[in-house]
Amino acid sequence: MILDAYTRVSNAQAVTASDTVSTSSYDMGDVTPKRRLAGEPMALFVVPTVAAAGDSGTSADAFVISLIQSPNADLSAYTTILSSTRTAAALAAGTLVEIPVPFDFPTARYLGAHYDLGATDTITVTAWLAPRSAAQAFLAYAKGYAV
């Protein structure tokens, strides 16, 4: 699987605040090159590059990862499309979280990710948009490289 910078919305992003959006957004309105989601079913893929750590000291802390859309490039005024809730134990480094992009979305220009953690929870993630079929070929390496 080949990833390019245009499809990546988080690049080893350290998430330490309880309510954080991805550092980048995917612009579907850019005309050069035209970026749109068409043809093959797409998904937001999120991979922890540093395992999740919960504030209660247990592995049961909840982490909510969401696919969001916004009319703004900085992802302000976003709406949630779909979410996935995982425990800290389920978010070890190198695990893959897949959130499908529904066919009737997006309806706003920018796509991104939203991370909702507990007050002192932490995680470091890399996230990107890609065809859903790419999940079958995903491999995580010890250094956090994805192929």
ChimeraX attribute file (.defattr): number of C-alpha atoms within 10 A of each C-alpha:
attribute: neighborCount
match mode: 1-to-1
recipient: residues
	/A:1	13
	/A:2	7
	/A:3	12
	/A:4	9
	/A:5	11
	/A:6	13
	/A:7	19
	/A:8	22
	/A:9	25
	/A:10	22
	/A:11	17
	/A:12	17
	/A:13	17
	/A:14	17
	/A:15	19
	/A:16	18
	/A:17	16
	/A:18	14
	/A:19	13
	/A:20	14
	/A:21	23
	/A:22	24
	/A:23	17
	/A:24	22
	/A:25	25
	/A:26	23
	/A:27	21
	/A:28	16
	/A:29	13
	/A:30	12
	/A:31	9
	/A:32	6
	/A:33	8
	/A:34	10
	/A:35	14
	/A:36	14
	/A:37	17
	/A:38	9
	/A:39	8
	/A:40	11
	/A:41	14
	/A:42	20
	/A:43	22
	/A:44	26
	/A:45	23
	/A:46	24
	/A:47	25
	/A:48	23
	/A:49	26
	/A:50	19
	/A:51	19
	/A:52	26
	/A:53	25
	/A:54	22
	/A:55	15
	/A:56	12
	/A:57	10
	/A:58	11
	/A:59	15
	/A:60	14
	/A:61	19
	/A:62	18
	/A:63	24
	/A:64	15
	/A:65	23
	/A:66	22
	/A:67	27
	/A:68	25
	/A:69	26
	/A:70	21
	/A:71	16
	/A:72	15
	/A:73	15
	/A:74	16
	/A:75	23
	/A:76	11
	/A:77	10
	/A:78	20
	/A:79	16
	/A:80	14
	/A:81	18
	/A:82	15
	/A:83	17
	/A:84	12
	/A:85	13
	/A:86	16
	/A:87	17
	/A:88	23
	/A:89	15
	/A:90	18
	/A:91	23
	/A:92	17
	/A:93	20
	/A:94	23
	/A:95	16
	/A:96	18
	/A:97	20
	/A:98	21
	/A:99	20
	/A:100	19
	/A:101	22
	/A:102	12
	/A:103	12
	/A:104	6
	/A:105	11
	/A:106	18
	/A:107	11
	/A:108	16
	/A:109	18
	/A:110	22
	/A:111	32
	/A:112	29
	/A:113	30
	/A:114	21
	/A:115	20
	/A:116	19
	/A:117	25
	/A:118	18
	/A:119	13
	/A:120	12
	/A:121	21
	/A:122	21
	/A:123	24
	/A:124	19
	/A:125	25
	/A:126	21
	/A:127	24
	/A:128	23
	/A:129	27
	/A:130	24
	/A:131	18
	/A:132	17
	/A:133	13
	/A:134	15
	/A:135	15
	/A:136	8
	/A:137	9
	/A:138	14
	/A:139	14
	/A:140	16
	/A:141	12
	/A:142	9
	/A:143	9
	/A:144	17
	/A:145	10
	/A:146	17
	/A:147	12
